[in-house]
Amino acid sequence: MQQEFSVDIDFRESWTDERIRLNWTEPDMPVYIPYNNIDNFWLPDVYFPNQKATTKHVDTVPNRSFRIFPNGTVRYTSR
């Protein structure tokens, strides 16, 4: 028996990059990178094992968010 399903997800990932550590007194205040500049930053190459097909949500404005925290933590969200 073969079973298939589809799912829509908001994909979030987080990592720390010491090279982009920021220095200011607001430790919890991130820098928001505009969606049109996100491609200038390194992003992990994520894959889903055993996937049949994947597509990204297409809209007039990309549904992506990229935040950098002072300690070098990066949070990326995509739909």
Biotite code that builds the C-alpha atoms (Angstrom):
import biotite.structure as struc

atoms = struc.array([
    struc.Atom([0.000, 0.000, 0.000], chain_id="A", res_id=1, res_name="MET", atom_name="CA", element="C"),
    struc.Atom([1.340, 3.418, -0.944], chain_id="A", res_id=2, res_name="GLN", atom_name="CA", element="C"),
    struc.Atom([0.214, 6.485, 0.921], chain_id="A", res_id=3, res_name="GLN", atom_name="CA", element="C"),
    struc.Atom([0.880, 10.126, 0.084], chain_id="A", res_id=4, res_name="GLU", atom_name="CA", element="C"),
    struc.Atom([0.017, 13.415, 1.731], chain_id="A", res_id=5, res_name="PHE", atom_name="CA", element="C"),
    struc.Atom([0.743, 17.089, 1.283], chain_id="A", res_id=6, res_name="SER", atom_name="CA", element="C"),
    struc.Atom([1.335, 19.765, 3.876], chain_id="A", res_id=7, res_name="VAL", atom_name="CA", element="C"),
    struc.Atom([1.758, 23.550, 4.010], chain_id="A", res_id=8, res_name="ASP", atom_name="CA", element="C"),
    struc.Atom([4.241, 24.694, 6.638], chain_id="A", res_id=9, res_name="ILE", atom_name="CA", element="C"),
    struc.Atom([5.897, 27.812, 7.936], chain_id="A", res_id=10, res_name="ASP", atom_name="CA", element="C"),
    struc.Atom([9.532, 26.751, 8.060], chain_id="A", res_id=11, res_name="PHE", atom_name="CA", element="C"),
    struc.Atom([11.690, 28.257, 10.806], chain_id="A", res_id=12, res_name="ARG", atom_name="CA", element="C"),
    struc.Atom([15.347, 27.644, 11.464], chain_id="A", res_id=13, res_name="GLU", atom_name="CA", element="C"),
    struc.Atom([17.905, 29.158, 13.788], chain_id="A", res_id=14, res_name="SER", atom_name="CA", element="C"),
    struc.Atom([21.691, 29.034, 14.015], chain_id="A", res_id=15, res_name="TRP", atom_name="CA", element="C"),
    struc.Atom([24.558, 31.032, 15.505], chain_id="A", res_id=16, res_name="THR", atom_name="CA", element="C"),
    struc.Atom([27.260, 32.617, 13.379], chain_id="A", res_id=17, res_name="ASP", atom_name="CA", element="C"),
    struc.Atom([30.063, 34.228, 15.397], chain_id="A", res_id=18, res_name="GLU", atom_name="CA", element="C"),
    struc.Atom([31.159, 36.267, 12.350], chain_id="A", res_id=19, res_name="ARG", atom_name="CA", element="C"),
    struc.Atom([28.074, 38.476, 12.505], chain_id="A", res_id=20, res_name="ILE", atom_name="CA", element="C"),
    struc.Atom([28.042, 39.102, 16.244], chain_id="A", res_id=21, res_name="ARG", atom_name="CA", element="C"),
    struc.Atom([26.833, 42.644, 16.929], chain_id="A", res_id=22, res_name="LEU", atom_name="CA", element="C"),
    struc.Atom([27.898, 44.966, 19.734], chain_id="A", res_id=23, res_name="ASN", atom_name="CA", element="C"),
    struc.Atom([25.268, 47.098, 21.422], chain_id="A", res_id=24, res_name="TRP", atom_name="CA", element="C"),
    struc.Atom([23.562, 47.332, 24.791], chain_id="A", res_id=25, res_name="THR", atom_name="CA", element="C"),
    struc.Atom([20.166, 45.858, 23.773], chain_id="A", res_id=26, res_name="GLU", atom_name="CA", element="C"),
    struc.Atom([20.937, 42.104, 23.947], chain_id="A", res_id=27, res_name="PRO", atom_name="CA", element="C"),
    struc.Atom([17.449, 40.945, 22.911], chain_id="A", res_id=28, res_name="ASP", atom_name="CA", element="C"),
    struc.Atom([16.819, 43.460, 20.136], chain_id="A", res_id=29, res_name="MET", atom_name="CA", element="C"),
    struc.Atom([17.380, 41.914, 16.689], chain_id="A", res_id=30, res_name="PRO", atom_name="CA", element="C"),
    struc.Atom([18.187, 43.564, 13.386], chain_id="A", res_id=31, res_name="VAL", atom_name="CA", element="C"),
    struc.Atom([15.524, 42.806, 10.771], chain_id="A", res_id=32, res_name="TYR", atom_name="CA", element="C"),
    struc.Atom([16.924, 42.295, 7.290], chain_id="A", res_id=33, res_name="ILE", atom_name="CA", element="C"),
    struc.Atom([14.590, 43.342, 4.430], chain_id="A", res_id=34, res_name="PRO", atom_name="CA", element="C"),
    struc.Atom([13.357, 40.389, 2.380], chain_id="A", res_id=35, res_name="TYR", atom_name="CA", element="C"),
    struc.Atom([15.098, 41.652, -0.773], chain_id="A", res_id=36, res_name="ASN", atom_name="CA", element="C"),
    struc.Atom([18.520, 41.490, 0.997], chain_id="A", res_id=37, res_name="ASN", atom_name="CA", element="C"),
    struc.Atom([18.158, 38.006, 2.508], chain_id="A", res_id=38, res_name="ILE", atom_name="CA", element="C"),
    struc.Atom([19.909, 36.386, -0.457], chain_id="A", res_id=39, res_name="ASP", atom_name="CA", element="C"),
    struc.Atom([23.101, 38.261, 0.494], chain_id="A", res_id=40, res_name="ASN", atom_name="CA", element="C"),
    struc.Atom([23.415, 36.057, 3.597], chain_id="A", res_id=41, res_name="PHE", atom_name="CA", element="C"),
    struc.Atom([24.407, 32.419, 3.956], chain_id="A", res_id=42, res_name="TRP", atom_name="CA", element="C"),
    struc.Atom([21.472, 30.048, 4.474], chain_id="A", res_id=43, res_name="LEU", atom_name="CA", element="C"),
    struc.Atom([21.755, 26.368, 5.414], chain_id="A", res_id=44, res_name="PRO", atom_name="CA", element="C"),
    struc.Atom([20.985, 23.870, 2.665], chain_id="A", res_id=45, res_name="ASP", atom_name="CA", element="C"),
    struc.Atom([17.910, 22.143, 4.091], chain_id="A", res_id=46, res_name="VAL", atom_name="CA", element="C"),
    struc.Atom([16.332, 19.060, 2.597], chain_id="A", res_id=47, res_name="TYR", atom_name="CA", element="C"),
    struc.Atom([13.575, 16.650, 3.584], chain_id="A", res_id=48, res_name="PHE", atom_name="CA", element="C"),
    struc.Atom([14.501, 12.985, 3.137], chain_id="A", res_id=49, res_name="PRO", atom_name="CA", element="C"),
    struc.Atom([12.059, 10.877, 1.105], chain_id="A", res_id=50, res_name="ASN", atom_name="CA", element="C"),
    struc.Atom([10.243, 13.898, -0.266], chain_id="A", res_id=51, res_name="GLN", atom_name="CA", element="C"),
    struc.Atom([8.390, 13.492, -3.513], chain_id="A", res_id=52, res_name="LYS", atom_name="CA", element="C"),
    struc.Atom([8.267, 17.193, -4.411], chain_id="A", res_id=53, res_name="ALA", atom_name="CA", element="C"),
    struc.Atom([8.612, 20.575, -2.730], chain_id="A", res_id=54, res_name="THR", atom_name="CA", element="C"),
    struc.Atom([7.480, 24.022, -3.758], chain_id="A", res_id=55, res_name="THR", atom_name="CA", element="C"),
    struc.Atom([7.808, 27.423, -2.155], chain_id="A", res_id=56, res_name="LYS", atom_name="CA", element="C"),
    struc.Atom([4.821, 29.628, -1.525], chain_id="A", res_id=57, res_name="HIS", atom_name="CA", element="C"),
    struc.Atom([4.607, 32.287, -4.242], chain_id="A", res_id=58, res_name="VAL", atom_name="CA", element="C"),
    struc.Atom([3.120, 35.681, -3.496], chain_id="A", res_id=59, res_name="ASP", atom_name="CA", element="C"),
    struc.Atom([3.576, 39.256, -4.693], chain_id="A", res_id=60, res_name="THR", atom_name="CA", element="C"),
    struc.Atom([5.976, 39.818, -1.785], chain_id="A", res_id=61, res_name="VAL", atom_name="CA", element="C"),
    struc.Atom([8.105, 36.895, -0.576], chain_id="A", res_id=62, res_name="PRO", atom_name="CA", element="C"),
    struc.Atom([7.003, 35.529, 2.793], chain_id="A", res_id=63, res_name="ASN", atom_name="CA", element="C"),
    struc.Atom([10.435, 35.496, 4.402], chain_id="A", res_id=64, res_name="ARG", atom_name="CA", element="C"),
    struc.Atom([11.855, 36.942, 7.584], chain_id="A", res_id=65, res_name="SER", atom_name="CA", element="C"),
    struc.Atom([15.527, 37.196, 8.590], chain_id="A", res_id=66, res_name="PHE", atom_name="CA", element="C"),
    struc.Atom([16.609, 38.465, 11.997], chain_id="A", res_id=67, res_name="ARG", atom_name="CA", element="C"),
    struc.Atom([20.104, 38.798, 13.462], chain_id="A", res_id=68, res_name="ILE", atom_name="CA", element="C"),
    struc.Atom([20.494, 39.000, 17.241], chain_id="A", res_id=69, res_name="PHE", atom_name="CA", element="C"),
    struc.Atom([23.477, 40.694, 18.920], chain_id="A", res_id=70, res_name="PRO", atom_name="CA", element="C"),
    struc.Atom([25.034, 37.357, 20.005], chain_id="A", res_id=71, res_name="ASN", atom_name="CA", element="C"),
    struc.Atom([25.172, 36.199, 16.346], chain_id="A", res_id=72, res_name="GLY", atom_name="CA", element="C"),
    struc.Atom([22.019, 34.092, 16.436], chain_id="A", res_id=73, res_name="THR", atom_name="CA", element="C"),
    struc.Atom([20.136, 34.152, 13.137], chain_id="A", res_id=74, res_name="VAL", atom_name="CA", element="C"),
    struc.Atom([16.442, 33.300, 12.816], chain_id="A", res_id=75, res_name="ARG", atom_name="CA", element="C"),
    struc.Atom([15.059, 32.641, 9.354], chain_id="A", res_id=76, res_name="TYR", atom_name="CA", element="C"),
    struc.Atom([11.396, 32.013, 8.546], chain_id="A", res_id=77, res_name="THR", atom_name="CA", element="C"),
    struc.Atom([9.959, 31.073, 5.187], chain_id="A", res_id=78, res_name="SER", atom_name="CA", element="C"),
    struc.Atom([6.667, 29.850, 3.857], chain_id="A", res_id=79, res_name="ARG", atom_name="CA", element="C"),
])
